[in-house]
């Protein structure tokens, strides 16, 4: 792997960056180091880009895995992206949390539900602020 932008700017890297932008809903730029290279070139250009599952389906699986591992900080990012990309709405995300209570443990599913509520509240607050600024 390499961290020089000229070597990292190939087709695989560009495909990975495009997929990262699609998955998270914001524009990704190239980054340095082996960790970023593996993330862009392998995880997103190859794994997230495979045709058998949609981004929505992959995100659903990822939310289950993150909940089972107690990684709610990462789940928060995924929930925000899922809402932003309109892959899931609040009701669906809360249903996912309730379902996961039974398979990942009640405390983990409950924590995911709390994170869903927090992300939804943040998004509503930001939308309200944007609306208020637009009416000024």
N, C-alpha and C positions, 0 to 999 in steps of 0.2 A: 504494500500500500504506500501511498505517497500523500504528502500534504502540500504539494505545489499546485497552484490553480491551473497552470498550463497542462500538467499531466492529468489532473483530475477532471478536466472539462470535456471528456469524451462522451460518446453517446450513452453509455451505461449511466454515467453520473447525471447527465441531463434527464434521462428517463427517471432516475431515482428522485431528483429534485422536483420534477413535475408531479410524480406520484405523492411525494411528501406534501406538496402544496395542495393537491386534491384532497388528501386525507385530513389535513389539519385546517384547511380553509384560509391559509395565508401564504404569502410568497416566501419560499425558502431560497437562500443563497448558498453557494458552495462554502464549505468550511474546512478547516485544517485538520490534519491528523488521521490516524488509522481508525479511531472510533467513528468519526463522522463518515469516513470513506466506507466502512462496513455498513453503517446505517443507510447511507444513500445508495450505494452500489449493490448491496446484497439484500438487505431487509426490504427496501422500498422498490428498487428497480426489478428485483427478482420475486421476493416472497409476496409483497402486497400487490404485485402486478399480475400474478397468476390468474388465469381466466375462470377457474372453477368456482370461486367465491367472489361476491361483490365486496366493496369497501364496507358497506353496511353490515354484511354478515361477518366479516373479519372483525369489525369493531365490536359487535355483539360478543363474539368469542373472547376478544381481548378484555372486555369489561368483566366477563365471568372469571377469567384468569387473574386479573388484577384484584378483583374482590376476594377471591380465594386466597391470594397471597397477602392481603391487607395493604395493598399499594394504592391508597386512596388519593394521594397527591397526583399520581399518574392518571388514575381514573377521572379525576377532575378535569384534566386536559382533554381526555377522550370524550367526556360528557359535553364539554363546551364545543368541541369540534363536531360531535354528532348533532347537537342542536343547531349550530351554525350552518351545517351542511344539509339540515332538514332530513336527516336519516331517521331520527327518533324525535318524538315530542315528549313533553313532560310526563304525560300519562304513561307512555310506553316505557320511559326510563324508570319510573316508579314501579311499574309492573316487573321490570327486569330485576330491580332491587328486591322486591317481595319474593320473586321466584328464587333468587339466589340465597335468600334467607334459609331456604330449605336444603340447599345443596352446599353452600359455602359456610353456613353457620348463621344463626340469627344475628349475632353482633356484627358480623361482616356485612350482611345484607342491609341491616339497619344503618350502618355507617355509610354504605353506598347511597341509601335513600337520603340521608342527611346531606351528602355531597351533591346529589341531584338538586335538592331544595336550595342549597347555597348557590349553585351555578345558575339556576333559574332566576333566583332573586337578583343576582348580580347583573344578569342579562336584562331583566326587566328595568332595573335601576338605570342602566346605561341607555336603554331605549327611551325611557322617560326623559332623561337628561338631554338626549339628542333631539327629541321632539320639542322640548321646551326651548332649546337653543334655536331651533328652526322657526319657531313662532315669534322670536324676538326681532 
